[in-house]
Amino acid sequence: MFDREVFENGLRLVMEEIPHVRSVSVGIWIGTGSRNETEEFSGISHFIEHMLFKGTSHRTAREIAEALDGVGGQIDAFTGRETTCYEVKVLDQHLPLGIEILADILLHSVFDRKEIEKEKQVVLEEIKMYEDSPDELIHDLFSRALWWSHPLGQPVLGSRKVIEGLTRQKIIDYLHQSYLPRRIVIAVAGNISFPEVKDLVRHYFGGWQSSSTTMDTGKIPEKEPVIVVEGRKLRQMYFCLGTYGLDSADVDRYTLYVLNAILGGGVSSRLFQEIREKRALVYDVYSYHSSYRDTGLFSVYAGTSIRNLFPVIDLIRQQFQELKEKEISDQELKNAKEQLKGNFMLSLESTGSRMGRLARSELYFGRLFTLDETLASIDAVKKEDILRLASKIFQEDKLTIASLGKFSDRKQLEKFLGRISSH
């Protein structure tokens, strides 16, 4: 059963009661992330996420951790390009404690200057760790290829220079500008009653005042994507080949889910079977899509040896072309739909997944989608929809690539993509 409440300060509460479980997941979702940052603030959203665990006027950092550990609960957070989330998972009997701790870190963090300087070093180490992980870094390079100068093209972790130069006042000013009740959704899923949750949220968050401040999300630049080639001494070439995708609310989003499942969404997908199983050219290859409020991306990731780089790119390109030109079979369409529905249904066994689905539905659509609505939308996808969307997305003049490895001849790669585009 779903419930929804909008409080006087603009904060929204969405909830799903699940009586047959003993856990509760609570998430504080803020509709702000790295895309709201100008160049001088690149990485500050992620840094604030770190700092909210470093002590409040009521608890030290250790006491925050021990409060939930002591009841077998979990607390975590993450920063994305358009959202930041703080979440706890506890037994139903400990729900008041979970919500109180979230309120404490959101509303009473002290941002001690010594802790800020210590956490700078932690985040700088995190940046180094990320940059030493080519299979993760390549996805940021691909975003840069699509949205070079826009904040969507910049890494969520930010730049070393910005992190090193952060001051306490800068952090607090940015927090007050971005963490506003009208931009926040509190999502709850588990074995709880709506009146209880509503009373707890009103008690801890009802007095949180909003302001008229607005944050610029930056107009998406209308330009051709660039090719990003980063040379590095690695044993493999890592790359993402793709193009612009769909925004979060696009009417074709379910068609895209099905298309992605067919192309590279699992071990039975075309890419995996053709490139890994049939030809043994890669260990890992898959496709994915990322959607935002007003744009999106679609990409194929692969890691291969230098000698196989161009053949693998060619094979991926051939799969793009086939989806544009040849109607998929009834069986392939059925299998893709069943895969999506199965994955979706299995995710519902987790209160955390249900909580996240509630929050994203509210943030991007302002309403909750039922299980039946979602399954019906997947079932409604037709073969001709796949052909139409593939032709729309895989436009040859919009394809781009980001690569990472020993091969660093950008001109040769540009020429190769041009040769592909001429087919």
N, C-alpha and C positions, 0 to 999 in steps of 0.2 A: 504494500500500500504506500502510495506517494503522498507527501504533504509539502506545502510551500507557504512561507510567510515572508512578508516584506516589512521591516521595522521602520520606525519613524525617521531614523537617520539614514535610511537607504540600504542598509545591510540586508542581504537576502539569505534565508534559511531554506534549504531543501533537504528532504529526508525520505528514506525508505525503511519501513519497518519490516524486519525479517525475523519472525518469532522462533524459527527452528534452529537458530545459532546462539552461541553464548558470547560472541564478540561484538564489539562496536568499533567502527572506523569513523574518525572525525577529521575533516580537512578544512583548513582555512585557505581559500583560494583567492588570491589577489589578481585582478586583471591588469597586471603590469609585469613587464619583463625586459629583456635586453633590447627589444625593438623600440622601447621608449627612451633609450639613452642616446644622448648626443655623444660625439667623439670624446669630449672632455670627461664624460661620466661612464665610459665603456667598462662594464664589469661591476658597477656599484650595486646593482640589484642582487647579484650573486653574493657580493661581499656582505650586504645587509642580511641576507639569509644566514650566513655564517655567524654574524654578530648576535643575532637574536638568541643564540644558544650560549652566550658567554656571560650571562649573569643579569639578574633583574634586581629591583629594589627589595625583593623578597627572598630570592634564592641565588646562590652562587652557581656557576656552570656545573659544578659537580652535583649540587643538590637538584638541579633540573634533571640530570641524567639518573640520579638515584631514586627520585620520586617515582618515576615510571618503572625502572628496573625492579624496584621493591614490590611492585604488584604484578610483575610479569608482563608489563606493557611495552610498547615500542613507540618511539618518536623519531620522526624523520622530516626532511624538507628537500625541495628541489626548486631550481630556477630554470625557466624556459624562455623562449623568445617573447611570448605574450602573457605568460602567467607565472606566478610564484605560489608555491603551496607548502603549508606546514601541516603535518598530519600526525595523529596518534591512533594507535589501535590498542584497545584494552578489553578486559572482560566487562560485560554489561554492568556489573555492580560497581565498577570503577569509572563509569562515564563522568560523574561530576569532577573527579580529579583530573581526567584527561582534558576536559574543556577548561577547567581553571588554569591548568598549566599553559595551554595554548593562549589563553587570555593574558596570562602573566608575561610570556615572552613577547607577545605582540604589543602590549600596552605599557609594560613597565621595564623594558630593557634599559640598562644604564649606559651602555657604550663607553665603558671605562677606557681611558686613553692607552693604558698599558696593554689592555686586552686587544685594542685595535692594532697596535704595533705588532703584537705577537701573531694575531690572525693574518696580518699582511704576509708574514713569512709562510704561513700555512697555505694560503691561496697561491702565492708565488710557486710553492712546491707543487701544488695541484696543477698549475699551468704547465710546469715542466713535465710532470707525469703525463699529462694529456698530449703534449707535443711529442713525447717519446712513444706514443701509441698511434702508429700510422693508420691502423684500421678504424680509429675513431677520428683522428684529425682530418682525414680525407673528406669527411662529410661537411665539416666547416669550410674547407677549401671549395667544395662544390657550391655551398651557399654563397660564398664570396664571388664565384664565377657568375652566378645569376644576379646578385644584388650588390655589386661591388661597393658602392659608396653609401648604401642604405644600411641602417642598423641591423636589418635582417641578415645582412651579409657578414656581420661581425660576430666573433665568438662570444658565447654567453659568459665565459670566464673573464673576458675583458683583456686589457693590455697591461703589461707590467708597469708601464709608466704611470697609468692612471691609478693602479692599486697602490703603488709606492707613494703617490702624492695625496692620497685621501686624508682628510682631516675629520675630526669628530663633528665639527659644525657642518661640513659638507654632507656627511652621512645623515645627520639628523634632519637637515633641511630637505634632503631628497626623500627621506622616509615620510616626512609630514606631507610632502607634495604628492607622493605616489600611493601610500597606504591609507586610502580613504574608505569609509564604510560603504559608500555607494558603488565602489568598485570591488566589493568583497562579497563572495558567496561562501557560506558555511554549509558544507555537505556532510550528512550523517547517514550511515547505513548500518543496520544491525538490530539486535534484540532490545529495542527501546520504544517508548511511547512518545508521540509527538508533543503532548502537553508538557512532559518532563523536559524534553530537549528545548522546547520554546522558552520555558521558564529559565533554564540555565543560560541560554544565549542572551535573553533579555537582561538577566542579572549581571552577566560579565561584560557584555558588549553594548547594551542598550544606551549607555551614557557616552559612548564614543562619538564625538562630534565630527561632522564632515565639513568641507569647505568648498568654495566655488572653483578651486584650482583645477585646471585641465592639463592633461599631458599630451604632447604631440606624438602621434605614432608614425609620423613621417609618410609622405605620399610615396607609393611605390614608383621607382624610376621606370619610365617607359623607354627602354633602350635594348639593344641587342646584348645577349650574354657574351662574356669574354671567356677565353680559355686560360685556365690557371695551371701552370706547370712548375712544380717545386722539386728541384734536384736534391737528392739526399742519398747517402750510401746505405742502401737497404738491399736485402737479398731478393725482395719481390718488388714488383710495380703494383701500387694500389691506385685505383681510379674509380671515379663516379662518372657515368655517362648519362645525360638526361636533359631535362628541359623544365619549363614552367608547368605547374599542375593546376589544381582547382582550389578555390578558397573553401573555408570550412562549411559554408552553407550552400554550396553549389548544388543545384538540383541533380547533377550527374554524379554526386559523390558515391552513391552505392554502385553505380556502374564502374567507377574507378576502383572501388574495393574488389569487385569481381575481376576486372582486367588485371589488377596487380596480382591477385591469387593465381591467375592463369600464367602470367608472364614469369614471375619470380617470387611468389609468395610461400614457397615450401619446397620440399624435396621431390615432389611430383611435378613441379612447375616446368615450363618449357626451357627456361634458362638453365636450371640445375640439371635436367636430364640431357640437354643437348651439349652443354659446355663441360660439365664435370663428369657425368656418368658415361656419356658416349665418347667424348674426346679426351678426358682427363687433363684438361688444360688449366684447371683451377682447383683449389681446395674449397673455396667459398665464393658463391655468386648468388645475389638476390636483388630483388627490386623493392622499392618502398616509396611511399608518398608522405609528404608533410604538408598540412594545410593550415593556413592562417586566416585572419579576418577578411583579407582582401586579395590574397594571392596564395600560391602554393608551389611545390616543386615535386617532380617525379624523377627518380634516379635509379640507375642500376649500379650496384657496387660489385667489384671483383678485385681479387688479388692474384697476380700471375707473374711468371718470369718475363724478363725483358723481351726474349725472343718470341714470346706468345702474345705480347701486348696488342699488336695490330690485328692478328687473327681473332683474338677474343673480342675486340671492339667490333670487328666485322660481323662476327656471329650475333652479337647483341643487336647490332643495327639490322641484321636480317630478320630477327624476331620482331623488331618494331614494324618493319615493312610487312611482314606476314599478317600481323594483327590489323593492319590498315587495309589489306587487299583480300584476305581470305576469311570467310565466315567460319567461326569456330564450330565444332561439332556439338550436338545436343548433349553428349556424354561429358565433354569437357566443361560445358556451361554448368551442367548439373553438379559435377564434382567440385567446381570452384564455389558454387553456392553452398553446398553441404560443408565444405571446409570452413567457410566464413561463419556459417550458422553454428557449427560445432565449436569453433574457437570462441565465439561470442557466448554461447551457453555455458561452456566450461569456465569462462571468466566470471560468470555470475555466482560461482561457488565461493568467491572471495569477497568479503565485505569491503575490502580496500578497492577492488575493481569497481564494485557497484557505487561506492562513494565517488570515485573519480568520474564515472559516467554521469552521475547526477550533476556534479559541478560543471563539467564541460557542456552539458546540455543547457544548463542555466546561463552560463557565461556567453555561449555562442548563439543560442536560440531563444533564450528567455522562456523556455518551457521544458517539460520532461517528456521523453519519448518512452512509450511502453515497450515491453518485450515484443508484443504482437506487431506493433508498428515497425520495429526494426526488422523483424523476420520477413514481414510482408514486403518491405522495401527491397530487401535482397532478392526475394523470389520474383519481384516485378521486372528485374533486369532481363533484357532480351538480347539475342545474338546481334541484331542490327544496332543495338545501343553500343555494343563493344566496338563494332566497325566504325561507327560515327565518332565515338570519343577517341579512339586510337588515331583517326585521321586528324582530329582537332589537336591532340596533344603532341604527337610525334611529327611535327612539322620540321622538315630537314634544315631550314634556315634558323631554327630556334635551338637545335641540339647543341650542347656544349659539353665540355669535359674538364675535370680537375684530376691531375695525376700527381703522384708522389713516389719518387724512387730515383734510380740512377739515370734513367732516360730523362733528359732535360731539354731536348730540342723542340722548343715550342713551335717553330716554323714548320718543322716536319709534321708535327701533329696537326697543325692547322691545315696543311696541305692534304693530309690523309683524310681529315674530316670533310674537306672540300671534295675529295675524290668520291667519298661515300655519298655525299649529298648529290652528286651528279648522276647517280644510278637511277 
